[in-house]
Every structure is written in C-alpha cells, then in structure tokens.
Amino acid sequence: MKVVLLKDVPKFGRKNEVKDVSDGYAANFLFPRKLAQPATAALLAKVGEMSLKSAAQEKVHSAFFAKHLRTLEETPVVLYGKANEQGHLFAGIHKEAVLSAIWEKVGAEFPKEALLLDKAIRTTGVTRIPVEAHGQKGFVTVEVKGK
C-alpha cells in the first residue's frame, strides 16, 4: 500500500514522502497515530506542489544557516555555570542551553538535531561542538565560565 507521510517518522521517512508499506503497518501504526494517509491522486498532486515549495524554502534555510554558522564559528557563545576551583561544573550544560544561547546571540533558531552534542559539557573552558544541517557542516565555539 502506498502512503504519504504527514510527519517525520524516525528511522522510516520524512514528511511528505511517498512510501510503500504493508497494509498491517499502515492500518495498525501509521494511520491511528495520524502519521500517514493513503496515497490518492489528489494527495499526490498536493505533495508535488508542496515539494517544490519546500525545495525553495530549503535553499533559503541553507543560506540562512550558513550565514549564522560563520558568525558562530568566529565568535564564541558564552555560558555561565556554577563550578568548583578545578573548573568542574556542578550541573552540566546540555544541548538545550547551548541552543538558547545561540538564539540569544544570533537571533536564529537552529534545529535541535543539528547540534551534535552527545553529552553535557561538564568543565569550564572552550568547547567546539560540531553542527550539521542543510548539507553544511561547521562548529559552534562555546566558552563556559564559572560563577
């Protein structure tokens, strides 16, 4: 059965993709959770229009992301945390804190999955965090200072 995904489904597909799935998977998982709809001719035409628009938006987002990524590579994002004399933080700095600091610095919201921070930052100092989105790679420099 062909279905059109209404939302991103992890490890399966992205929004507006047309997928061929078994009837049971569609009826028991995708449809009840409103993750997909059966692929009809009208829906496929609508998805075709939307894909053209999303391609244009992706191009704009890519340029926007590249501009802000260059800014973040040049100047560090500064965060503060309570630390002991050796520079170990009492509470780690997580991805959400870094994303909100990026928002305050450049006024742009980066996608959460773009920031490749595996574990919390636990020490003061400068950390380079890899960033990857819209086909571009770079680093965000985060400087953690103790209070």
Phi and psi in degrees as a GROMACS rama.xvg file:
@    title "Ramachandran Plot"
@    xaxis  label "Phi"
@    yaxis  label "Psi"
@TYPE xy
-92.4097  133.024  LYS-2
-131.124  157.966  VAL-3
-111.111  124.762  VAL-4
-75.05  130.876  LEU-5
-90.7438  -21.35  LEU-6
-140.293  165.464  LYS-7
-68.2678  131.44  ASP-8
-114.176  115.108  VAL-9
-54.7971  136.076  PRO-10
61.2897  19.3016  LYS-11
-133.821  -52.4425  PHE-12
-178.446  170.161  GLY-13
-102.736  163.676  ARG-14
-55.6529  139.98  LYS-15
71.2602  9.32541  ASN-16
-80.5696  147.719  GLU-17
-99.2732  123.239  VAL-18
-124.845  149.771  LYS-19
-101.813  114.912  ASP-20
-128.084  165.143  VAL-21
-72.724  155.176  SER-22
-60.6861  -39.3694  ASP-23
-66.1133  -42.345  GLY-24
-63.3508  -42.0475  TYR-25
-66.7804  -47.7289  ALA-26
-71.6664  -34.6955  ALA-27
-97.3489  -21.4104  ASN-28
-119.872  -56.6212  PHE-29
-70.888  -48.659  LEU-30
-67.6557  -46.5635  PHE-31
-62.1654  -30.5838  PRO-32
-90.3235  4.70012  ARG-33
54.6652  42.8294  LYS-34
-95.2332  -17.0973  LEU-35
-153.907  163.67  ALA-36
-132.602  154.34  GLN-37
-60.6311  142.615  PRO-38
-81.3196  102.798  ALA-39
-100.809  166.933  THR-40
-61.3349  -41.5221  ALA-41
-65.7463  -42.8087  ALA-42
-67.2467  -37.9678  LEU-43
-64.7168  -37.3205  LEU-44
-65.5733  -41.804  ALA-45
-64.1234  -40.8146  LYS-46
-65.0377  -36.8869  VAL-47
-61.3821  -42.7556  GLY-48
-63.4613  -44.6933  GLU-49
-65.5433  -33.8153  MET-50
-68.1714  -34.2195  SER-51
-65.4355  -43.2315  LEU-52
-65.5834  -41.776  LYS-53
-68.5354  -30.4831  SER-54
-65.1271  -40.5519  ALA-55
-67.2378  -41.1261  ALA-56
-65.5057  -38.591  GLN-57
-60.7961  -38.3663  GLU-58
-64.6684  -41.7982  LYS-59
-66.4077  -44.7824  VAL-60
-62.5634  -37.5735  HIS-61
-63.6275  -44.8596  SER-62
-65.0693  -41.8994  ALA-63
-61.93  -45.1149  PHE-64
-63.9108  -43.7761  PHE-65
-62.3873  -41.2437  ALA-66
-62.0065  -47.6412  LYS-67
-73.2501  -29.3015  HIS-68
-66.3737  -40.3339  LEU-69
-61.8944  -41.2087  ARG-70
-61.8128  -43.293  THR-71
-72.015  -27.2418  LEU-72
-72.6505  -32.1423  GLU-73
-79.3834  -40.1596  GLU-74
-121.47  132.906  THR-75
-74.843  154.128  PRO-76
-89.4484  127.233  VAL-77
-102.661  128.666  VAL-78
-126.422  150.944  LEU-79
-118.861  142.957  TYR-80
-149.261  153.177  GLY-81
-71.8495  127.342  LYS-82
-137.323  158.598  ALA-83
-87.9296  -174.968  ASN-84
-64.8689  -29.4652  GLU-85
-81.009  -6.46923  GLN-86
93.0247  11.0822  GLY-87
-86.9568  130.325  HIS-88
-77.6027  143.758  LEU-89
-73.4647  -34.7532  PHE-90
-127.797  131.601  ALA-91
-68.7324  155.869  GLY-92
-97.3011  119.946  ILE-93
-97.9408  174.385  HIS-94
-55.0452  -40.3193  LYS-95
-63.4191  -39.7368  GLU-96
-65.8927  -39.6466  ALA-97
-65.6446  -42.5718  VAL-98
-64.0995  -39.8115  LEU-99
-69.3267  -33.4796  SER-100
-67.3062  -37.1953  ALA-101
-64.1483  -41.5282  ILE-102
-59.5373  -45.206  TRP-103
-66.7027  -34.907  GLU-104
-75.078  -50.3441  LYS-105
-110.11  -8.65461  VAL-106
72.5882  24.4151  GLY-107
-129.112  140.552  ALA-108
-95.4939  118.903  GLU-109
-87.873  145.139  PHE-110
-63.8455  142.324  PRO-111
-59.6826  -37.7493  LYS-112
-75.8375  -10.0267  GLU-113
-73.543  -31.3656  ALA-114
-83.2996  114.672  LEU-115
-94.6761  65.0766  LEU-116
-105.483  107.383  LEU-117
-75.3351  -40.7683  ASP-118
-135.97  162.731  LYS-119
-65.0253  150.082  ALA-120
-79.0883  125.367  ILE-121
-113.748  -2.65327  ARG-122
-132.384  158.553  THR-123
-77.1854  163.49  THR-124
121.62  -168.771  GLY-125
-100.199  131.395  VAL-126
-127.855  134.987  THR-127
-101.996  121.149  ARG-128
-107.526  124.812  ILE-129
-67.9361  143.042  PRO-130
-129.86  137.073  VAL-131
-146.535  119.773  GLU-132
-162.861  154.338  ALA-133
52.9426  36.0553  HIS-134
73.9403  13.063  GLY-135
-122.986  147.946  GLN-136
-124.098  149.924  LYS-137
-171.854  -166.119  GLY-138
-134.786  147.18  PHE-139
-110.34  126.773  VAL-140
-91.9174  121.951  THR-141
-116.23  124.458  VAL-142
-106.293  120.153  GLU-143
-103.472  126.204  VAL-144
-117.245  143.592  LYS-145
-83.7402  149.515  GLY-146
